[in-house]
Structure formats: C-alpha cells, structure tokens
Amino acid sequence: MYTIIDIETTGNGVKGNKITEISIFKYDGNQIVDEFTSLVNPQSPIPYFITGLTGIDDQMVQNAPTFLEISENIMSITEGCIFVAHSVNFDYGVIKEEFRQIGIDFTRKKLCTVRLSRKLIPGLNSYSLGKLCSAIEIPLTDRHRARGDAHATVLLFEQLLAKPDSETVFKKFLNARSQEATLPPHLPKSVFDRIPQKPGIYYFMNQKGEIIYVGKAINLKKRVLGHFYDKSRKEIQMCSETANIDFKLAGSELVALLMESAEIKRLFPPYNRAQKRMGKQYAIFSYEDRNGITHLAFNTIKGVPDPLKIFHNQTDCRAYLEEICKSFSLCPKYCHLQQTTSACSHHQITTCQGICKGEESVADYNGKVQEAIQHMKMLASEVRVIKEKGREPHENAIILIADGVYKGFGFIDTDIEISSLEDLTAFINPQKHTVETESILTQYLLKEKTTQIFNVAT
C-alpha cells in the first residue's frame, strides 16, 4: 500500500518551513482507495512570493486547522504505507519535522518518483513534475497546489508501476541499505559511483552546471555520501539542487585543505559559509621584567609594539607559544600561559627547569628565551618545503613556504631529483597567501611532529 503525498509550505527552510496545504492519496497499486486533503494554518506569515506561486495567502489559511489538529488524520492514512512523493526527501523531511515539533516520531519507508522516473523513463531533459508530466502526457491541473500535484504524481506512479522492470527497481529503492535510495533526486547513480575513496576536494553542481558547494575530504566517497544522510535544512536544500558532482584528487588532507580554501575564495559557492577574515589578530612579543627575566607573551596586535610572529586567531597563537615553551624548556608562567603568583604547575608543559622557583639562573633562562626568539625569526625568513603523499604512488605533493608566506603547492614524480629552489618552483602551482592558508599551515606544523620538512638551497 502506498500514500502519494504533496505539500505546499511557507518556504522558510525545513526547520522553519511550515505546511500550508497537504494532499494524500492512498493507493493500493491499482486504484485510489482513500484521500485526505486540507489547507493548514502554519501559524506564521506566508511570504508574498509563495502566495504568487501557490495562490495560498494568509486569509485562506486563517480558519484552517493547524498541523496538530490534522496530525491524527495523517498518521492514520499513512500507517503501514510507503510514503511516495516527487523529491520525497523534501516532503518527508518537512512532515517529519512538523511531527517532531508536536512530540511524535514519524517514520515511514520512502519512494521518490524523481529517482524512479530517472531509472524507468531514462533520457528525458528534465524530471521536474511539470516537464515530466508534459513529456509523458499526464494531465496536470492546479499546478503548485497540493491536490493537483499529488494527483498528477499518482498518475505518474501508475505508469512507473506498469514498466517492465518496475518490481526489481522498486525493491532496490526500498532496500534500506541501497545507496540509490539516499542519493539526491537529480543525481545519477553513475556520477556517485565514479567518486574515489581518496583524499581530495569535490564540487556539487546544480542542473545548470553551476558550482553550489565545494568541500574537502580524506575519503571523497564517504564524505559525499555523508551529505545525503544529513537532515539539516541547509544539507537537504543543497542536496535537492545537486545534479552533478566533480572532484580533484589531493593526495593528502593538508593539500585538500589548501585546495578547498583556494576554490572557495575563487568561486564563492552559495552553500559555502564565506571564509571571513577574523576580527582580531594576535602576536607574540617579548619584554623584560623588573627582575631582569625575559618574558614571552601574546596580545592583540594593537597592543604589541614589536611582534615576533603574528596570528589571525588566539587559539593558533597560544598553541604556537605552547610549542615554543616546551621545545626550549621555558616556564609557562613567564610565557603567560598560566596565571599564577607562585611556581608554575601547567597541566601539559612540564619542561620548566625552575626559573619560577629560583632553581635556574636568570642568565641561563634568558639565554634560552633568546634562542627561542632567534628560532622564530629564522623560521619566518627561511624557505620551507613540506612533502606529503601524492595523488598516485609514484609522486609526492609539495607545499612551498618562503619568508613565512605560502607560495603554493604542486606534484612531483618521485623519480625527479630536485637540487635547488629554482628546480622546485617549476612544479609549484602559485597560490595566494590568505588568513585561511596561514591558519591551515600553522596548525599543521604545530600538530605534525613527524612531517617531512626540509630546506632547499636558494
């Protein structure tokens, strides 16, 4: 038994998307055996553009029942039935959310007539309900009203059931483990199947071929599939628009992060949250106290007269200073990583040699601080190359940093010998140094203790 459903909504996103009209046809595989259709009071204003599309306005639903008042009707007519709709994840998601808001868990098996049509009626230019009905001569009246669209979907469903391979296709789509059932309605399974389980970046594209989202992943196929299981408003809307997916291999997570950042900056996809410059910059600096002890500390850039190293967020700044403190056996108290008037007792940094207890001389301690300062200055001016795994076994990925500035990345065959910076630069794909790339590389260099980092002769 099937219930073929269509809804009209206020169009404010899934969690704020309230139903204004619902139509349900109960269908036994041969004929309609029951129907429930009703306007619904969404208890929120209906936007003008929605009224222009559906004809439903605030006055029409003023005296209509609320979803709570018709919830028993919906539960009853759909009980034991397969939930069928055109782009089913939208209708099902909105109805499930309406039930959740009144404390009821609504769960039904689903079938999507968009995906079924793509499988059983291949080769059409469009699978939107209006164009699909026109192509296969299904009468469609009262377009963008729940009953008109639901009834047209019934007629479409009848045709799909009559197709020679329908039984096999329906069983496959109803299989809970079938990826086919989870894919966006406009995305061919063949496109998903060719996505590899490797690190890289991926592009979601709509039916016009426009890139609407860019992401990165260590495992491209697994990450892309994760979008289709996500039930958040943004993810459901994005996936409903996705008609194609492209990808580029990166070889490693670090290169994928850098590639993703560059592509977001270049394309500004609508479903990517803009990578905004953080409001405050922080810097590490040094000063000498009244006892002659040299301190390392950090503050906002405005409060630092002579910064040793600049960061675009406090987290990276503090993490870097913690590493310096550990590497040079400095005192957390005199690196301002612990606010105390007595000896240090930091939970992570235990390498202090006793300056805070009078067990280490000021001269010895200050000498170590100067070594740390020279180290920071040297890193800011040297040429550094990070070597990562390539896209294939026979190549390496390289990331070039010169004078503290990210220059770009590239891929080099393992058989090629690099002996100078000039040799290496020929393989580099130039990139812009941004707040995001600096943060990515800073965090990487702090965390990766075993990474292959080496200097190239200039």
Residue pairs with C-beta under 8 A, 6 or more apart in sequence:
1 26
1 27
1 28
1 29
1 80
1 81
1 82
2 26
2 27
2 28
2 29
2 81
2 82
2 84
2 111
2 157
3 24
3 25
3 26
3 27
3 77
3 78
3 81
3 82
3 83
3 84
3 108
4 24
4 25
4 27
4 84
4 85
4 150
4 153
4 154
4 157
5 22
5 23
5 24
5 25
5 78
5 83
5 84
5 85
5 91
5 95
5 150
6 22
6 23
6 85
6 86
6 91
6 146
6 147
6 149
6 150
6 153
7 19
7 21
7 22
7 23
7 91
7 94
7 95
7 146
8 19
8 20
8 21
8 22
8 50
8 54
8 56
8 144
8 145
8 146
9 17
9 18
9 19
9 20
9 42
9 50
9 94
10 16
10 17
10 18
10 20
10 42
10 44
10 45
10 46
10 47
10 50
11 17
11 47
11 49
11 50
12 18
12 44
12 47
13 233
13 237
14 90
14 93
14 94
14 97
14 231
14 232
14 233
14 236
14 237
15 97
15 233
16 44
16 233
17 94
17 97
17 233
18 40
18 42
18 43
18 44
18 67
18 98
19 40
19 42
19 67
19 94
19 95
19 98
20 39
20 40
20 42
20 46
20 50
20 54
20 56
20 61
21 37
21 38
21 39
21 40
21 54
21 56
21 145
21 146
21 147
22 36
22 37
22 38
22 40
22 70
22 74
22 95
22 146
23 35
23 36
23 37
23 146
23 147
23 149
23 150
23 151
24 35
24 36
24 37
24 74
24 77
24 78
24 150
25 32
25 34
25 35
25 150
25 151
25 154
26 32
26 33
26 34
26 35
26 77
26 81
27 33
27 84
27 154
27 157
29 161
32 154
34 77
36 70
36 73
36 74
36 77
37 146
37 147
37 150
38 64
38 65
38 70
38 73
39 56
39 60
39 61
39 64
39 65
40 61
40 64
40 65
40 66
40 67
40 70
41 61
41 62
41 63
41 64
41 65
41 66
42 61
42 67
43 66
45 58
46 56
46 57
46 58
46 61
50 56
51 57
53 144
54 144
54 145
55 144
55 145
56 145
67 98
67 102
68 102
71 98
71 99
71 102
71 104
74 95
75 104
75 106
78 108
81 108
82 108
82 109
82 110
82 111
82 174
83 91
83 92
83 108
83 109
83 110
83 111
84 110
84 111
84 112
84 113
84 153
84 157
85 91
85 92
85 110
85 112
85 113
85 153
86 112
86 113
86 114
86 129
86 149
86 153
86 156
87 112
87 114
87 185
87 240
88 110
88 111
88 112
88 113
88 114
88 185
89 110
89 112
89 184
89 185
89 236
89 239
89 240
90 236
90 240
92 108
92 110
93 231
93 236
95 106
96 106
96 107
99 105
99 106
100 106
109 174
110 181
111 170
111 173
111 174
112 173
112 181
112 185
113 153
113 156
113 157
113 160
114 127
114 185
114 186
115 173
115 180
115 181
115 183
115 185
116 160
116 169
116 170
116 173
117 124
117 127
117 132
117 156
117 160
118 127
118 185
118 188
119 169
120 160
120 163
120 165
120 166
120 169
121 132
121 136
121 159
121 160
121 163
124 131
124 132
124 135
125 131
125 135
126 132
126 135
126 207
127 185
127 186
129 140
129 149
129 152
129 153
129 156
130 140
130 143
132 138
132 156
133 139
133 140
133 152
133 155
133 156
134 140
136 156
136 159
138 152
138 155
138 156
138 159
139 152
139 155
140 148
140 149
140 152
141 148
141 152
142 148
142 149
143 149
160 166
161 170
163 169
172 178
172 180
173 180
173 181
174 181
175 181
179 189
179 192
179 225
180 189
182 225
182 228
182 229
183 189
183 192
183 228
184 228
184 239
184 240
184 241
184 242
184 243
185 240
186 207
186 240
186 241
186 242
186 243
187 242
187 243
187 244
187 245
191 244
191 245
192 221
192 224
192 225
192 245
195 202
195 220
195 221
195 224
195 245
195 247
196 220
196 221
196 247
196 249
197 219
197 220
197 221
197 222
198 219
198 220
198 249
198 391
199 216
199 217
199 218
199 219
199 220
199 249
199 250
199 251
199 252
199 253
199 255
199 256
200 216
200 217
200 220
200 247
200 248
200 249
200 250
200 256
200 259
200 391
201 214
201 215
201 216
201 217
201 247
201 248
201 250
201 256
201 259
201 260
201 263
202 214
202 215
202 216
202 217
202 220
202 223
202 224
202 245
202 246
202 247
203 211
203 213
203 214
203 245
203 246
203 247
203 263
204 211
204 212
204 213
204 214
204 215
204 227
204 238
204 241
204 242
204 244
204 245
204 269
204 271
205 211
205 212
205 242
205 243
205 244
205 245
205 246
206 212
206 241
206 242
206 243
207 241
207 243
209 244
211 267
211 269
212 238
212 241
212 242
212 269
212 270
212 271
213 238
213 242
213 269
213 270
213 271
213 272
214 260
214 263
214 264
214 267
214 269
214 272
215 223
215 224
215 227
215 260
216 223
216 250
216 253
216 256
216 257
216 259
216 260
217 223
217 224
217 256
218 253
218 256
220 247
224 245
227 235
227 238
227 239
228 239
230 236
234 271
238 271
248 259
249 391
250 256
250 259
250 391
250 397
251 388
251 389
251 390
251 391
251 395
251 397
251 411
252 388
252 389
252 397
254 386
254 388
254 399
254 440
254 444
255 388
255 397
255 399
255 409
257 440
258 399
258 406
258 409
258 431
258 437
258 440
258 441
259 409
261 275
261 434
261 436
261 437
261 440
262 431
262 432
262 437
264 272
264 275
265 275
265 432
265 434
265 436
268 274
275 434
275 435
275 436
277 312
277 435
278 312
278 313
278 435
280 300
280 301
280 313
280 314
281 300
281 301
281 310
281 311
281 312
282 298
282 299
282 300
282 301
282 310
282 311
282 312
282 313
282 314
282 317
283 298
283 299
283 300
283 301
283 304
283 307
283 308
283 309
283 310
283 311
283 317
284 296
284 297
284 298
284 307
284 308
284 309
284 311
284 317
284 320
284 321
284 324
284 376
285 296
285 297
285 298
285 299
285 304
285 305
285 306
285 307
285 308
286 294
286 295
286 296
286 297
286 308
286 369
286 373
287 294
287 295
287 297
288 294
288 295
289 295
291 362
292 362
292 366
293 334
293 355
293 362
293 365
293 366
294 334
294 365
294 366
294 369
294 370
295 334
295 335
295 336
295 369
296 308
296 321
296 324
296 325
296 330
296 334
296 335
296 336
296 369
296 372
296 373
297 335
297 336
298 314
298 317
298 318
298 321
298 336
301 307
301 310
308 373
308 376
308 377
309 320
309 376
309 380
311 317
311 320
311 438
311 439
311 442
312 435
312 438
312 439
313 439
316 439
316 442
316 443
316 446
318 337
319 443
319 446
320 442
320 446
321 335
321 336
321 337
322 335
322 337
322 348
322 349
323 446
324 330
324 335
324 372
324 375
324 376
325 331
325 332
325 335
325 337
325 349
325 351
326 348
326 349
326 351
327 372
327 375
328 368
328 369
328 371
328 372
328 375
329 351
329 352
329 353
329 368
330 351
330 352
330 365
330 368
330 369
330 372
331 344
331 352
331 355
331 356
331 365
332 338
332 344
332 346
332 349
332 352
333 340
333 343
333 344
333 352
333 356
334 355
334 356
334 365
337 346
337 349
338 344
338 345
338 346
342 356
343 356
343 357
344 352
344 356
346 352
353 359
353 360
353 364
353 365
354 360
355 362
355 365
379 404
380 403
380 404
381 403
381 404
382 403
382 455
383 400
383 401
383 402
383 403
383 421
383 455
383 456
383 458
384 400
384 401
384 402
384 453
384 454
384 455
385 398
385 399
385 400
385 401
385 424
385 453
385 454
385 455
385 456
386 398
386 399
386 401
386 441
386 444
386 445
386 451
386 452
386 453
387 396
387 397
387 398
387 451
387 452
387 453
387 454
388 396
388 397
388 398
388 399
388 451
389 396
389 397
390 396
390 397
390 411
390 412
390 414
391 397
391 411
394 413
394 414
394 415
395 411
395 412
395 413
395 414
396 411
396 412
396 414
397 409
397 410
397 411
398 409
398 410
398 411
398 412
398 424
398 427
398 428
399 406
399 408
399 409
399 441
400 406
400 407
400 408
400 409
400 410
400 424
400 425
400 428
401 407
401 441
405 433
406 431
406 433
406 437
406 438
406 441
407 428
407 430
407 431
407 433
408 428
408 429
408 430
408 431
409 428
409 429
409 431
410 427
410 428
410 429
411 427
412 418
412 424
412 427
418 424
418 456
419 457
420 456
420 457
420 458
421 456
421 457
421 458
424 456
431 437
444 451
445 451
445 453
